[in-house]
Amino acid sequence: MKKVEKKLRVGIVVIATVLAVVLLGCSGDGQEVAETERISVEWDLPSVWASTNYVAESVKIFADEVYDRTDGQVKINIHYGGSLGYSGAEKLSVVRDGLVPIADMLKNAQSGEEQFFGITSLPFLAPGVVELRMLQFFSRPVEDQLLAKHNQKLLFQVPWPSRNVYSKERIDTIEDLRGLRIRVVSREDSELLSLLGATPIQMPWGEVVTSLATGVIDGVATSSSSGVDGKFWEFTGYASRWNWHSSEDMITVNLDAWNDLPQNIQKIIEETARELEPMFTKIALQDNDEAEQVLIDNGMEIYDLDPELKAEFTERSKVIWEDFMEDVPASREVIENYMYVMGL
């Protein structure tokens, strides 16, 4: 018993130490940074989401706070709905190459550039926001290294707390999925639906509504918020709460643009991002509840996945976890540590 208690105490100390480091942020030794002469910087930030989407609204809150806290020295202009012409899957390279200094990007959509970013898409590994945050505890160091490799750094993240499968008919059995053409975002989503007998189709968000309307696809795997944005009740009657993972958007900045900023401005931006990030998680959860109600009010039936069916889906998904760890060696320690802590 004493050995167990000692091990527990040591674990608590380690976790507390790491959390302390995270909370200190990236501001060096914590000393006040000397003021420099006044600057004037404007950054264009592309987002594929509509201005009414909660992720886009969170980014706007951040941009406004940065403008106020820097006394107007840093202005971030947000371009909604993919208006700058960059698709969601190419954002990592767009920021890396300096085509824009900062961007909002769906993390798992970048797995074509860096497969590790698909870790949050692994089905039924981290199916909720709490599980996602614990996974980030282990994945963040690797992600920071990968972003540095691509000439950028992470400022903050906004989660997507729900994953529904929208369809024209109810999905109650695996047989109901057979042959359904369902739009997905990531390779891991594709693997899951292929494993279950559906036909996954990857496409950018801008093509989804038209594809639903014309019958190119039969359904969509996405969040409650996106279901509202796309007015899916006009094309589908059902939304099944699979919640097989909680993905997230990350806001990254090009390192060349970042290093051009005085240290005191960097510190303001980092502190702003760190202070606002918890609020963005709450906004995400509130938005999901509100979005579900909008879907219901417009006649859509929302239902939970049958527990036995979910258990079968989870068991089948484990082969995808193992394949991912084989393909992406850096993910093995992350996933195994996460599974140990979560008791999986």
N, C-alpha and C positions, 0 to 999 in steps of 0.2 A: 504493500500500500504506500509506504514512504517513497519507494522508487517512482510509483505512478504520480504521486503528488509532486515530487521533485521535477519529473518530466513535464508535468502540466505547468508548474511555475516557470520553468525555463522557456517553455513555448510562449507563455503570456509575455514574458520579458522581451523575447525576440520580436513578437508581433508588435508590442508597444513601441519598441525601438524603431522598427521599420515605419510604423505610422507616424512617429515623431519626425522622421526624416522627410516623409512625404509632405507633412503639414508645413515643414519649413520651406518647401518649394525649392525653386532653383535659383535662389538669390544669393548664392555664395555663402559667406559666413554669417549672413543675417545683418551685417553692418549697414547703416544708412548709406545710400549711394549719393555722392555729391551731385548737385544740380549742374546742368550744363546750359549752354545758351539755347534759346527757344528754337524749335524746329517746326516744320510743316510737312506732314506726310499724308498722302491719300492712298489707300489700298482698295483694289477692287476684289470683292469676294463673291465668287459664283456659287449658287446653290441650285440644285435641280427642283427644289420644292417650291410650291406656291407660297406667297407671302403670308397666307393664313395658316399654313402648316405650323404645328407647335415647334418643330425643330428650327424652322426659319424664324419664328418669333423669338425663340431663345437666342439665336445668333444676333437678332436685332437688339435685344436687351443688352447683350455683351458689347456690341458695337457702340450703342448709345452711352454705356457706362465708360468705355474706353475714351470716347470723345470728351465726356464730362471730366473724368479724372485726370486726363492729360491737358485739360484746359484748351481743348480744341487742337492740340498739336498732332494728334493721330485721328484721321477720319477714315472709317471703313465703309465703303459703298457696297451694299449688298445687291446682287443681280439675281432675281428670283426666276424660277421656272426654266432654268437652263438657257436663259436669254443670251448668254455669252457664247453659246454653241458648244460647250464642253459636256460630254456625256458623263454620267456618274462613275463609270468604270475607268475613266482615264484621268481622274482628278489627281491621283498620286503622281503621275508623270507630268501633269500640267503644272503643279506646284514645284516639283523637282526642277523642271526646266525653266522656271521663272516666267512662264506665260502669264501667271497671276501670282501675286505675293502671298496670298492666303486663300483658303478654300474650305468649304463644308463638304465632306465626302462620307458616303456610307462605307464603313470599314470593310465589311465582308465583300463589297463589290470590288475591292482592290486586290482580291486574291489572285487575279490573273497576273498582276505584277509581282506580288509577294504572297505566296500561298499561305503563309502563317496567319495573315489577316482573316482567313476563313475559319479560324478557331472558334469564333463566336457563333458560327453557323452549324457547328456539329450538332446534329439533332438529338434533343433531349439530354444533352450534357449539362447545359446551364440554362434551364427553361424559364427562369424568372429574373427580375432585376437584382434581387439579393444574391442569387447564384452568380449572376453576371459580374457583380462587384467583387465577389470572392475570386472568380476566375481572373479578373483584372489584377488582383493582388499579385498573382504569379506571372501573368502575361505581360504586364506593363514594361518591365525591363527589356524584354526581347523586342517589343514594339518600338520602344524608344531607340534602340540600336538600328532597327530596320528603317525608321523614319530618318535618322541621321544619315544612313547610307543613301537615302533618296533626297538628301539636302533639305531636310525640313524637321520641324519639331512639333510635338503635340501641345496644344494649348488647353483644350478641354473636350469632353465628350457628352453626347446627349443620347440616352438609350431609347430604343423602340421596345416598349414593354409587352407587346402582344404580337402573336403570329396566327392569323386566321387563314383558313382555306375557304375562299369564296367560290360557290358553285351554283349551278342552276337546279340541282337536285341534292337532297341530303346525302351525306356520306356516313354510313353506319357500319360498313364492312369494308374489308380490303377489296372485295370484288367490285364495290361501287367506284373504286378508283381506276379500275382497269381501262386503259386507253384514254383517260381524260387528259386533255392538253392544258397544262397549268403553267402559268407564267411564274418564274422563280427569279431570284437575284443572283445566287451564288452557285458554285460548283457543288458545294455540300448539299444545298437544297435539291439540286438536280439528282444527286446520288440517292438521297432519301426517297424522293418520289419515284425514281426509276426502280428502286428496290421494292417499292410497294405496288408497282404495276402501272403507274401513271406515265404520261409523256410530258416531261418538263421542258419548258421553252424559256430560255433566257432572253430578255429584251429590256431596253431602257424604259423608264417610267413613262416617258413621253409617248410611247406607242401602245400603252396598255389599254386605254379606254377605247381607242379605235379598233384594236384587235378584238376586244370583247364584243363591241357593237357589230363587227363584221363576221364574227364566228371563227376568227383565226385561232382563238384560244377559247377553252370552255370554262376556265376559272383562273383565279389569281391567288398566290400565296403572299400575303402582305399584312400590314397592321390594320387596326381599326381606324386609325387616323387617315391612312391612305385610302381605305374603303370609302370614307366620307369625301375625301378630296376627289375621288373618281366617280362619286355618285353610283356606286356599284349596284344599288337597289334597282337601277334602271335596266340592268343586264343579268343580275343573279338574284336568287331569292334566299340563299342560305349562307351563313358564315359559321364554320366550325372552329371552335377555340382549340386548335392543336397546341399552341404555345410551345413549340418544340425548341425554340431558343429565343433569347432577347438580343437582338443586334443593336448596333449603335452607330451614330454619326460621329466623326471626329473632325475637329477644326484644327488644321495644321498651318504653319507659316513657313515660308521659304527661308532658309538659314541666311542667305545673302541679304535679303531684305531685313531679317531680324538683326543681324550683326551690324547693320547700318544705323540702328537705333542707339541712342545714348543709353547707358546702363540704367539710369533712373526711369526712363520710359519703359524699358524692358521690365523692370521690377513692377511698375504700375500695371502693365498688361498681364503679367503672370499672376499677380495678387488678385486682380479682377476676375480672371478666369477661375482661379482656385476658389474664390469666395462664392461665385455664382453657380458653379457646377452642381452642388447639392440641390439648389433650387430648381435647376433644369430637370433633375430626376423627378422631383415632385410634380413639376409641370407636365412631364411625360405621362405619369400615372393618372393625373387628373384629366388630361386630355383623352386618355384611353377610355376612362369611364364616360366622359361626355360624348365621345365619338360613338361608343357602343349604343348610347341612348338615341343618338341621331339615326343610326342604322335601324334600330328597332322602330322608332317613330315613323320611318319611311317604309315600313312593312317587311323588313328583313328578319328572318328567324335566326337568332344566334343561339348556338347550343354547344355544350361541352363534349369533348371526345369521350366515348365510353371508356371507363377505367381499364377494362380488360383489353380493349383495342389499343389504348395508349401503352399499356404494359407490353403488349406484343410489338408495337412500333419501337419502343425503347430497346427491347431486347434485339430486334433486328438491326437497330442503329449502331450497336456496339462494334460491328464489323467496320463501319465507317470511321469510328474513332481510331481503331487500330490501324486501318489503312492510312489515315491522316498522319498518325505518329510515325509510320514507316516512311511516308513521302516527305514529311517535314520533321527531321530529327530534332530540331530546336523545340518542337512542341511536346515531345515525350515527357520531359521532366516537369514542364508546366502542367500538363494534364494529369500526370500521376500524382503530383503534389496536391493539386486541386481535389482529385478524387479521394485522396487519403484524408484530407481535412473535412470533406463533405461526407465521408463514410460510404462512398460508392464502391 
